[in-house]
Structure formats: structure tokens, C-alpha cells
Amino acid sequence: MNFTRWSARLPGTQRRAAARIDRGSVPAARGEYDQRPEPPSDATDVPDDRGVPTLDHFSVRELLGGLPALVALVHGPEHRIAYINEAYAAAFGPRAIGATAAAACPELAELGLLPLMDQVLRSGKPRTVKSRRIQGGGSYTITCLPAEAPAPAPAPAPAAESESESESESGSGSGRGVLVFAADVTDHAEAAERLRASERRHRETAVTLQRSLLPQELEQPDDLRIAAEYRPGGTDAAVGGDWYDVITLGAGRTALVIGDVMGRGVRAAAVMGQLRTAVRAYARLDLPPHEVLQLLDGLAAEIDPSQIATCVYAVHDPNEGRLVYASAGHLPILVRDEDGTVHRAEEPTGPPLGTGGWLHTSGTVPLQPGSTAVLYTDGLVERRGEDIDEGVAALERALAGATGTPQVVCDRLIRSLGVTAEHDDDVAVLVLQHPTRTGTDAELFHNAALELLGGVEAAPRARAFASGVLASWRFPGELRDLGVLAASELVANSLQHGTPPMRLRLRRTDRRLIIEVTDGDDHLPRRRRAETEDEAGRGISIVATIASSWGSRRTPGGGKAVWCEFALPD
């Protein structure tokens, strides 16, 4: 024990005087302390004022032997066993003192501790491994501590031995070893495993629910080619509420929707399912995109006021060559032209669904033949520590060089944006293409239109026009007659209940014949039962009976469109 440590135990006045003596600030001639007190040889020799024994008064063997943890002490580079406590012997059986750990303690090798003990012996620093499991046994958290013991006194060397040999023997008796301390954490490990299993089941339930609420098979319109992909986040990320859908509206028009419910887990997936169902119901009304979002906004607040969602709802009309869309806080649609130029459909964008108090509006973006459009959720482009605009810009660059089928483009975008199985968010991507048709494929798609000015000659003109067009498209006689009858009834209904301007449009695809009549009146027709004595009111019923489907919608400029479809024979 040095002088400073000893002087710290003296009473206050003597301690200050001793400090001055130690610093040499008090001359010996002053006689205050002619001789410096001799400190005790070791701190343990000084009794505690309270009579509490120090650590050296206890038996280390008894302390280690009574621990419930497993303790083993090994010595030297071969890790020869110097000691094991009762808990260790009870867990793995007795071990021969002096045997090497590699030979006598297979459990240490199974736990992977032998290389770790070598590291501790070389570095002199402790190492810890957590929750190592032994087959058929428990789990342990193990700490390996460097242990240094005084070297034993060397035996007298024979006179014939050289000085170098004596030094070598002295060095080989070094007391360096490793103390292995293993705490049994089997209960904790099993509880953690049960928790992980419960989380896996919860996640699998949420993923199953999520996938069951998404379209099992995408509808494929006549004029578009569509592919979609949903990727749940990695095992450490809870399932979110991403969804997409494709809805055929009739008359060749198609609704496309993608959305993201904020939040995670089964609750977000359940809200997503309700919103997707509502979107399909509202789409059947054939409303403009902003009106669909307006209805969804109110519904989202009713489903769960604490949940908000983003959504894009777009409608493609092949006769117009564009997408009409509305966005509720969602990321912009990206459109790639045939020459590789990429456009963003950024405006207008309203607040997310469920916030209320906002009048959504619709915008348009061109979608000409040869174009590709991408709708996506934030999981594709959002990265921690980066601005989301950087992610959207990266998606634009990837889309500019992406060619091939919609599924190929979809997979390439996901791969280019670095989405892997361990991604921290779920991802939904919807890719649609308006293909350029040439050759025989183009012969299957035709359009013809006739402007009607009204008057008594409008109906005969419409019948003659329809008959000539359908004959030129080489339809079978029965289908041609049904088409002429449907066109005549729709035009007659428009002449009686509508206002100019009026137009008859005939369109054929590779799968159906579409007949549509537009006029300037916005009152939608309803199918009703006509009484025997009624002279009118049977036109829509006749159309509904002979056609595969029929419907009506209001047009953006005011007015309405009434249409019917006939499926073409295979």
C-alpha cells in the first residue's frame, strides 16, 4: 500500500499534515513530523473501522462453489482444467483436473468457446457470447475472463542445466488462464423463442390476410396490358396496408387504383380490405376520379378515425388516349413515353383519405400507344436518411430504361430500387402499358363514329351507319343484326330524352363490340318494367336483354353516355 492510500485513512488534521509532508512543503526543521509514518504493507492489513471483513477474508473456492452459475477455470495455452464448481459438475458431470478442455469438456467445443478462450488468453480482455444452446441441454450466456495467478516457485535446477533452460521452465509456469462463467438462460431463451414464434404467427396471419384481400388475378382490359406485384417487408417489419386493384368499367374503360393505409399489422390490412371493397363499389357507379376519392374520404373517417390512407384512382379511356386521375396524398404516377421520356403526374394532389374537409379534383396525363405508366407505394422509393424525392428520381431513371412486358418492367423496377426480402417496408407496384398495335393485331381494333343532329332522320341514319360498319368488320349476321338493333334503341332513347349534341360510336376490340351514344342531357336512364299499355319505355330493357352488359355515366363536359357490349365469338 502506498503512502497516499495510507494517509487517506488518517484523521483530518493528520491527513492534511501528511499530505504536506508528502509534497515536501513542510521543512523537517519545523519538527511537526520529524519522521514520516510508515504505511502498512497492504490495505488488507488495515482493519475496517466498522469491523466488516474484506474480500480476502472469504474463501474464493466456497464462493464459486456455491454459485448457481457454471464456473470452470482453465490454465495455460492448452486450457487444462484447474477447477469446476458443483453446478458445472451437476450439468455436465465431473471433469478430471489437469485434463485439456478440448479432450475432457466437449460441451465447451459445442458451445464454440475454445477459439474464444484462445482470444481471451492472447488479448487479456473478457469476451461474452449470448444464448448459446447445447443440443439436448439448456441455453447459456457465457463470459470468459482472463485469470492471472502468481507463478509457482521453480524447483532447484540441476547444476548441469544451462541458464537458458532454467529460464524456459520458469516461463512455462506462468499462471495465465481463463475463467469461464456460464449463466443458465434456458427459461429466458424459451420465452424469447415463444415470443418470436408468436410474432411469426401474427405476421403470417397478417400477410395471409393482406394477400387474400388483394386481387387473386388481375383483370386484363382489351386495350391495356397490366402487371402488379406486392412484396411484404422483411421479418423485422410488420405487414402494412398497401393495396392495388384493376376494375373494368365497361365500354372499354378501366379504373386503376393503388393505396397505402398508414400503420402496421392486421388492423392496417383490415382497413385496407374495407377501402378496397368500397373502391370497387364506387367504381361501379362510374363516377369521375375526384368524386370516388370524395366518397372514400368520408368512409375512411367512419371506418377508423385514427387511420389515414393515401390513394390514387385513375381511369383510362381508349378513345381519349389519357389517364384521368385524382390523388389523395399519394406519390405521383410516372408515365414513360415510347421514346423513353418520363413524365410525372404531380398535380392535383389532395390530403390523405380520412382527414376530411377537402374537395378533391381530377387531373389528366397522356397515355398514348407505346406508353407505360407506373403506380406505386412509398415502400418502393422511401429510404431512411434520404429525401423521398431522391427515391422518385431514382425510379424515373429506372423506368426510362425499362422495356419489355409489364411483368418484366415491374420486376426490373423492384430490383433497381434495391427491394430485397429484408426490405423494411412493404411494396406495391402496378404497371400498365398501352401497346402499339400493328399488322393483323391492329385489324382487330377499329373505331367508327357518327354525329347526330336530331330530327326524324337521325334514327334511320344511325341504323344504316351501324349496319354498314358492322358489315365491313365482317361480323356474323346474327351479331350484326343485334348490333344494329341495340344502336337503334340507344339512339331512339337519346332522341326522346336527351339533347344535342349527339354521337353514335361503334368500337370493336379483339374480344367485344361496344356501342355507345352520347348526348347533352345528364339524366341517366334506368331500366324499368313497361306496362302492357305503355307505348314507350322498353328500349333500355331490350338493350339489356340482348347485350352482354350495358351501363351509363355522366360525361365531364355535362351530358351522359349510354353504352352496351356484345362478346365476340371465339
C-alpha positions in Angstrom: 0.0 0.0 0.0 1.5 3.4 -1.0 1.7 6.5 1.3 -1.1 8.3 -0.4 -3.6 5.4 0.2 -2.5 5.0 3.8 -2.6 8.7 4.6 -6.2 8.9 3.4 -7.2 6.7 6.4 -5.7 9.2 9.0 -7.9 11.8 10.9 -8.4 15.1 9.2 -5.6 17.2 10.7 -3.0 14.5 10.5 -4.1 13.7 6.9 -3.6 17.3 5.8 -0.2 17.4 7.5 0.8 14.1 5.9 -0.2 15.5 2.5 2.1 18.5 3.1 5.0 16.2 4.1 4.4 14.0 1.0 4.6 17.1 -1.2 7.8 18.3 0.6 6.1 21.5 1.5 6.9 21.3 5.3 10.6 21.6 6.3 11.8 18.9 8.7 13.3 21.6 10.9 9.8 22.7 11.9 9.5 19.5 13.8 5.9 18.9 13.2 6.7 15.4 12.0 10.3 14.5 12.2 9.8 11.2 10.7 7.3 10.2 8.0 5.0 7.4 9.3 5.5 4.0 7.8 2.4 3.0 5.9 1.1 -0.6 6.4 2.4 -3.1 3.9 -1.1 -3.8 2.4 -4.6 -2.3 2.5 -6.0 -5.6 3.9 -3.8 -5.2 7.0 -5.8 -2.2 8.0 -9.0 -3.2 9.8 -12.2 -1.6 8.7 -13.5 0.9 11.3 -16.9 -0.8 11.2 -15.5 -4.3 11.7 -16.6 -5.5 8.2 -14.2 -8.2 6.8 -12.7 -7.6 3.4 -12.9 -10.0 0.4 -9.6 -11.7 1.3 -11.3 -13.0 4.5 -13.5 -15.2 2.4 -12.8 -18.4 0.6 -12.9 -18.0 -3.2 -13.4 -21.7 -3.6 -16.5 -21.6 -1.4 -17.9 -18.6 -3.2 -17.5 -20.1 -6.7 -18.7 -23.5 -5.5 -22.0 -22.1 -4.1 -22.9 -20.1 -7.3 -25.8 -21.5 -9.3 -24.0 -20.5 -12.5 -21.5 -22.8 -14.1 -17.9 -21.9 -13.4 -14.7 -23.5 -14.8 -11.1 -22.4 -14.5 -8.6 -23.5 -17.2 -4.9 -22.8 -17.3 -2.3 -22.4 -20.0 -2.5 -22.4 -23.7 -3.9 -26.0 -23.7 -6.7 -24.9 -21.4 -6.0 -27.5 -18.8 -8.8 -27.8 -16.2 -7.9 -26.3 -12.9 -11.3 -26.1 -11.3 -15.0 -26.7 -11.9 -17.8 -25.8 -9.4 -20.6 -28.0 -8.3 -23.1 -26.5 -10.7 -20.8 -27.3 -13.6 -20.3 -30.9 -12.5 -24.1 -31.3 -12.0 -24.8 -30.1 -15.5 -22.1 -31.9 -17.4 -20.5 -34.4 -15.0 -17.2 -34.3 -13.1 -14.1 -33.5 -15.1 -10.5 -34.6 -14.4 -8.3 -31.8 -13.1 -5.3 -31.3 -15.4 -7.0 -32.7 -18.5 -7.3 -30.4 -21.5 -10.6 -28.7 -22.2 -10.7 -30.0 -25.8 -10.5 -33.6 -24.6 -12.4 -33.5 -21.3 -15.1 -30.8 -22.0 -16.9 -31.5 -25.3 -19.6 -29.1 -24.2 -17.1 -26.2 -24.5 -16.4 -27.2 -28.1 -20.1 -27.5 -28.8 -20.7 -24.0 -27.4 -17.9 -22.7 -29.6 -15.8 -21.5 -26.7 -12.4 -22.9 -27.4 -11.5 -20.3 -30.1 -13.0 -17.7 -27.8 -10.8 -18.8 -24.9 -7.7 -18.6 -27.1 -8.7 -15.0 -27.9 -9.1 -14.1 -24.2 -5.8 -15.7 -23.4 -4.0 -13.8 -26.2 -5.7 -10.4 -25.7 -6.2 -10.4 -21.9 -9.7 -9.0 -22.5 -13.0 -10.6 -21.5 -15.4 -11.9 -24.1 -19.1 -12.7 -23.8 -21.5 -14.8 -26.0 -25.2 -14.8 -25.5 -27.8 -17.6 -25.6 -25.6 -20.4 -26.9 -27.6 -23.7 -26.9 -26.3 -27.2 -26.2 -28.1 -30.0 -28.0 -30.3 -31.8 -25.5 -29.4 -29.3 -22.9 -30.1 -25.7 -22.0 -29.1 -22.3 -23.2 -26.3 -20.3 -21.6 -24.9 -16.8 -21.7 -21.1 -17.2 -21.2 -18.4 -14.8 -20.2 -14.7 -15.8 -20.5 -12.5 -13.7 -18.2 -8.7 -13.6 -18.2 -7.3 -15.0 -14.9 -3.7 -14.3 -13.7 -2.2 -16.3 -10.9 1.2 -16.0 -9.3 3.7 -18.4 -10.9 4.8 -21.2 -8.6 8.3 -21.2 -7.2 10.6 -23.1 -9.6 12.3 -26.2 -8.3 16.1 -26.1 -7.9 17.7 -26.8 -11.2 20.4 -29.4 -11.5 23.9 -27.9 -12.0 24.1 -29.4 -15.4 21.2 -27.4 -16.7 22.0 -24.2 -18.6 20.7 -20.9 -17.6 18.5 -20.7 -20.7 16.8 -24.0 -19.8 16.0 -22.7 -16.3 14.5 -19.5 -17.8 12.4 -21.6 -20.2 11.0 -23.7 -17.3 10.3 -20.5 -15.4 8.3 -19.1 -18.3 6.3 -22.2 -18.8 5.0 -22.0 -15.3 3.1 -18.7 -16.0 -0.3 -18.5 -14.2 -2.3 -17.2 -17.1 -5.7 -18.9 -17.6 -9.4 -18.3 -18.4 -12.3 -18.2 -16.0 -15.5 -19.5 -17.8 -18.7 -18.2 -16.2 -21.9 -19.6 -17.8 -25.4 -18.4 -16.7 -28.3 -20.7 -17.5 -30.7 -18.6 -19.6 -32.9 -21.5 -20.8 -36.1 -20.0 -19.4 -35.3 -16.7 -21.0 -34.4 -18.2 -24.3 -37.5 -20.4 -24.4 -39.7 -17.3 -23.6 -37.9 -15.3 -26.3 -38.5 -18.2 -28.8 -42.1 -18.4 -27.8 -42.4 -14.6 -28.4 -40.7 -14.9 -31.8 -43.0 -17.8 -32.7 -46.0 -15.7 -31.7 -44.7 -12.8 -33.8 -44.1 -15.1 -36.7 -47.7 -16.4 -36.5 -49.0 -12.9 -36.2 -47.0 -11.8 -39.2 -48.0 -14.9 -41.2 -51.7 -14.1 -40.4 -51.3 -10.5 -41.4 -49.5 -11.5 -44.7 -52.2 -14.1 -45.4 -54.9 -11.6 -44.8 -53.2 -9.0 -46.8 -52.7 -11.3 -49.8 -56.3 -12.6 -49.6 -57.6 -9.1 -49.8 -55.6 -8.3 -52.9 -56.8 -9.3 -56.4 -56.0 -13.0 -56.9 -56.0 -12.4 -60.6 -55.8 -9.1 -62.3 -58.4 -8.1 -64.8 -56.9 -7.6 -68.3 -58.7 -5.0 -70.3 -58.8 -5.2 -74.1 -56.6 -2.1 -74.6 -54.1 -2.4 -71.8 -51.5 -4.9 -70.5 -51.2 -4.9 -66.8 -49.0 -6.5 -64.1 -48.7 -5.9 -60.4 -46.5 -7.0 -57.5 -46.9 -7.0 -53.8 -43.8 -7.6 -51.5 -44.3 -7.7 -47.7 -41.5 -6.2 -45.6 -38.7 -8.3 -44.1 -39.2 -10.4 -41.0 -38.4 -7.4 -38.8 -41.1 -5.2 -40.5 -44.7 -5.6 -39.7 -47.1 -6.0 -42.6 -48.6 -2.7 -43.8 -51.8 -1.8 -45.7 -50.6 -1.5 -49.3 -53.1 -2.5 -51.9 -53.9 -2.2 -55.7 -56.8 -3.1 -58.0 -57.8 -3.1 -61.6 -61.5 -2.6 -62.4 -63.2 -2.8 -65.8 -65.9 -0.2 -66.0 -67.4 -1.1 -69.4 -67.3 0.5 -72.8 -63.5 -0.2 -72.9 -62.8 2.0 -69.9 -60.6 0.8 -67.0 -60.1 2.0 -63.4 -56.7 1.6 -61.8 -56.2 2.2 -58.1 -53.3 1.9 -55.6 -53.2 2.9 -52.0 -51.4 2.7 -48.7 -53.0 2.6 -45.2 -50.8 4.1 -42.6 -49.9 1.7 -39.8 -48.9 -1.9 -39.5 -50.3 -5.3 -38.8 -53.7 -6.9 -39.0 -55.6 -3.7 -38.3 -54.0 -1.9 -41.2 -54.7 -4.9 -43.5 -58.3 -5.0 -42.4 -58.8 -1.3 -43.1 -57.2 -1.8 -46.4 -59.6 -4.5 -47.3 -62.6 -2.3 -46.4 -61.3 0.6 -48.5 -60.6 -1.7 -51.5 -64.1 -3.1 -51.3 -65.5 0.4 -51.2 -63.4 1.5 -54.2 -64.9 -1.4 -56.3 -68.4 -0.5 -55.2 -67.9 3.2 -56.0 -66.2 2.4 -59.3 -69.4 0.6 -60.4 -71.1 4.0 -60.3 -68.7 5.1 -63.0 -68.0 8.4 -61.2 -65.2 10.8 -62.0 -62.0 10.0 -60.0 -62.3 13.0 -57.7 -65.8 12.0 -56.7 -64.7 8.5 -55.9 -62.0 9.9 -53.6 -64.5 12.2 -52.0 -66.7 9.3 -51.1 -63.7 7.3 -49.9 -62.6 10.2 -47.7 -65.8 10.2 -45.7 -65.8 6.4 -45.5 -62.2 6.2 -44.2 -63.1 8.5 -41.3 -66.0 6.3 -40.4 -64.0 3.1 -40.6 -61.3 4.2 -38.2 -60.8 7.9 -37.3 -57.2 7.1 -36.2 -56.3 5.7 -39.6 -55.4 7.6 -42.7 -54.6 6.3 -46.1 -53.1 7.6 -49.4 -54.7 6.6 -52.7 -54.6 7.3 -56.4 -57.6 6.5 -58.5 -57.2 6.7 -62.3 -59.4 5.9 -65.3 -58.2 5.0 -68.8 -60.5 5.6 -71.8 -59.0 4.2 -75.0 -61.0 6.8 -77.0 -59.2 9.6 -75.3 -55.6 8.3 -75.0 -55.1 9.6 -71.5 -55.4 8.8 -67.8 -57.9 10.9 -65.8 -56.8 10.6 -62.1 -57.2 12.0 -58.6 -54.7 11.7 -55.8 -55.2 11.7 -52.0 -51.8 12.4 -50.7 -50.2 9.7 -52.8 -47.0 9.7 -54.8 -47.2 10.8 -58.4 -48.0 8.5 -61.3 -45.0 8.1 -63.7 -45.6 7.7 -67.4 -42.9 6.6 -69.8 -43.4 7.6 -73.5 -42.4 5.3 -76.3 -39.2 7.2 -76.8 -38.1 6.8 -73.1 -39.2 10.2 -71.8 -40.7 10.0 -68.3 -43.4 12.4 -67.0 -44.7 12.9 -63.5 -48.4 13.4 -62.9 -47.9 15.7 -59.9 -51.0 17.9 -59.8 -53.5 18.0 -58.4 -52.9 16.2 -55.1 -55.1 16.5 -52.1 -54.6 15.4 -48.5 -54.8 11.7 -47.4 -58.1 9.9 -47.0 -59.7 10.2 -43.6 -58.6 13.9 -43.0 -61.9 15.4 -44.3 -62.7 19.0 -45.3 -61.1 18.9 -48.7 -62.6 19.0 -52.2 -60.6 16.7 -54.4 -60.1 17.5 -58.1 -59.1 15.4 -61.1 -56.1 15.8 -63.4 -55.0 14.2 -66.7 -51.8 12.7 -68.1 -51.4 11.4 -71.6 -51.1 7.7 -72.2 -50.6 7.2 -75.9 -49.9 3.8 -77.6 -46.5 2.6 -76.7 -46.6 4.3 -73.3 -46.1 2.7 -69.9 -47.5 4.0 -66.6 -46.4 3.1 -63.1 -48.4 3.4 -59.8 -46.5 2.5 -56.6 -46.5 2.9 -52.8 -43.8 4.7 -50.8 -42.1 1.5 -49.8 -40.6 1.3 -53.3 -38.9 4.8 -53.1 -38.6 5.8 -49.5 -35.3 5.2 -47.6 -34.3 6.2 -44.2 -32.0 9.2 -44.2 -32.9 10.2 -47.8 -35.4 12.6 -49.2 -38.3 10.8 -50.8 -37.9 12.9 -54.0 -34.5 11.2 -54.5 -36.2 7.9 -54.5 -38.8 9.1 -57.0 -36.0 10.4 -59.2 -34.2 7.0 -59.0 -37.5 5.3 -60.0 -37.8 7.7 -63.0 -34.3 6.7 -64.1 -35.0 3.1 -63.8 -38.3 3.4 -65.7 -36.6 5.3 -68.5 -34.6 2.3 -69.4 -37.2 -0.4 -68.6 -38.6 -2.2 -71.6 -40.4 -5.5 -72.1 -43.7 -6.8 -70.8 -45.4 -5.2 -67.8 -44.3 -8.1 -65.6 -40.7 -7.6 -66.7 -40.8 -3.9 -66.1 -42.4 -4.5 -62.7 -39.6 -6.9 -61.6 -36.9 -4.7 -63.0 -38.1 -1.6 -61.1 -38.3 -3.5 -57.8 -34.8 -4.9 -58.4 -33.4 -1.5 -59.5 -34.7 0.2 -56.3 -33.0 -2.4 -54.1 -36.0 -4.1 -52.7 -35.0 -7.4 -51.1 -36.5 -10.0 -48.9 -35.3 -8.0 -45.9 -36.7 -4.7 -47.0 -38.0 -2.6 -44.1 -41.4 -1.7 -45.7 -44.0 -3.4 -47.8 -44.1 -2.5 -51.5 -46.9 -2.5 -54.1 -46.3 -1.7 -57.8 -48.8 -1.6 -60.6 -47.5 -1.3 -64.2 -49.8 -0.8 -67.2 -48.9 -0.5 -70.9 -50.9 0.8 -73.8 -49.4 -1.3 -76.6 -48.8 -0.2 -80.1 -50.7 -2.4 -82.4 -49.5 -3.2 -85.9 -50.3 -5.8 -88.6 -53.0 -8.3 -88.1 -53.3 -7.3 -84.4 -54.3 -3.8 -85.5 -57.0 -5.2 -87.7 -58.9 -6.4 -84.6 -59.3 -2.9 -83.2 -61.5 -0.4 -85.1 -63.5 2.8 -84.2 -66.3 4.5 -86.1 -68.4 7.5 -85.1 -71.4 9.4 -86.4 -72.6 12.8 -85.4 -76.4 13.0 -85.0 -78.1 16.3 -85.4 -81.6 15.1 -84.3 -84.8 15.1 -86.2 -86.8 12.2 -87.7 -84.0 11.2 -90.0 -81.5 10.5 -87.1 -82.7 7.0 -86.3 -82.7 5.7 -89.9 -79.2 7.3 -90.4 -78.0 5.6 -87.3 -79.3 2.2 -88.4 -77.8 2.5 -91.8 -74.4 3.6 -90.4 -74.3 0.7 -87.9 -75.3 -1.8 -90.5 -72.6 -0.7 -92.9 -69.8 -0.5 -90.3 -70.6 -3.9 -88.8 -70.8 -5.5 -92.3 -67.3 -4.0 -93.1 -66.0 -5.5 -89.9 -67.2 -8.9 -91.1 -69.3 -9.8 -88.1 -71.6 -12.8 -88.3 -75.1 -11.9 -89.5 -76.8 -12.6 -86.1 -74.3 -10.4 -84.3 -74.7 -7.7 -86.9 -78.5 -7.7 -86.5 -78.2 -7.5 -82.7 -75.7 -4.6 -83.0 -78.0 -2.6 -85.4 -81.0 -3.2 -83.1 -79.0 -2.0 -80.0 -77.7 1.1 -81.8 -81.3 1.9 -83.0 -82.7 1.6 -79.4 -79.9 3.7 -77.8 -80.3 6.5 -80.5 -84.1 6.5 -80.1 -83.7 6.8 -76.3 -81.3 9.7 -76.7 -83.6 11.4 -79.3 -86.5 11.2 -76.9 -84.9 12.0 -73.6 -81.6 13.8 -74.5 -80.5 17.0 -76.1 -77.9 17.7 -78.8 -75.1 17.3 -79.5 -75.5 13.5 -80.0 -73.0 11.0 -81.2 -73.1 7.3 -82.1 -69.8 5.5 -81.6 -69.0 1.9 -82.6 -65.9 0.2 -81.4 -64.5 -3.3 -81.8 -61.7 -5.0 -80.0 -60.3 -8.5 -80.2 -62.9 -9.6 -77.6 -66.0 -7.4 -77.8 -68.2 -5.0 -79.8 -69.0 -1.7 -78.0 -71.9 0.6 -78.9 -72.1 4.0 -77.2 -74.4 7.0 -77.6 -73.7 10.4 -76.0 -75.9 13.5 -75.7 -76.0 16.7 -73.8 -78.5 15.7 -71.1 -77.1 14.5 -67.8 -80.1 12.4 -66.6 -79.1 8.8 -66.6 -81.6 6.2 -67.9 -82.9 3.4 -65.7 -84.2 0.1 -66.7 -87.9 -0.2 -65.7 -90.7 -2.6 -66.3 -93.1 -1.3 -69.0 -96.8 -2.0 -68.7 -98.7 -3.6 -71.4 -100.5 -0.4 -72.4 -97.3 1.7 -72.4 -96.1 2.9 -75.8 -92.5 3.6 -74.7 -90.0 2.6 -72.0 -88.9 -0.6 -73.5 -85.7 0.5 -75.2 -83.3 0.0 -72.3 -84.9 -3.3 -71.4 -84.4 -4.5 -75.0 -80.7 -3.5 -74.9 -80.2 -5.1 -71.5 -81.7 -8.3 -72.8 -79.8 -8.7 -76.0 -76.4 -7.3 -74.9 -73.7 -8.9 -72.7 -73.7 -5.8 -70.5 -74.9 -2.2 -70.5 -74.4 1.0 -68.5 -74.4 4.7 -68.4 -72.3 7.5 -66.9 -72.1 11.3 -66.8 -69.5 12.9 -69.1 -67.1 15.6 -67.8 -68.4 18.4 -70.0 -72.0 17.8 -69.0 -74.3 15.2 -70.5 -74.2 11.4 -70.5 -73.0 8.3 -72.3 -75.1 5.2 -72.6 -73.4 2.0 -73.8 -73.7 -1.7 -74.3 -71.3 -4.5 -75.2 -71.5 -7.8 -77.1 -69.0 -10.5 -76.6 -67.4 -11.7 -79.8 -67.5 -15.4 -80.6 -64.2 -17.2 -80.0 
